[in-house]
């Protein structure tokens, strides 16, 4: 499995995608630079994804900054020290606070190894991550994409990606997650680069702040 580590890996993936699907040449031309957006695996990486769900980039950054101010280093043991009052002061919804605690409990108990899971087959890794209540498919896929550098994951439930694909490929209707799963199958083994490409296209052509967006 070729891990996406560098901008050179992104360029190789884009070249491969255009060979697999000629329609993507137009998307590549309009998207501009495609960011790498890698972050270290582990509790901190997964926690940042949970915090970013269903809020704007600015709101997620503000919450994250308050978490760092409260905890210092964001680790699983530190997260377990947060009281309900602390979570409210930080700006975490109850659902996000619960998800962060459940992940932290699983890490501390040794029930999941967030570093080792990066080397597991994507479907098995998603299955293991989603056994934790509050961690859905989108969260697991984004973790594998940005923290593990997995080359072949596509978060089809992401609304920004759905809109970008519909616009970029000239579809009459925004495709559903199931339709995108079928469509993206033809982009293997570079689906993670395709996701980055369409987020970049979304930001450039649709003038939005292209962060992953849950449905």
Helices and strands as residue ranges (DSSP letters): H 7-20, H 24-31, H 43-52, H 57-71, H 76-80, H 84-90, H 94-109, G 116-119, H 122-129, H 137-143, I 144-148, H 159-168, H 177-184, G 185-187, H 191-205
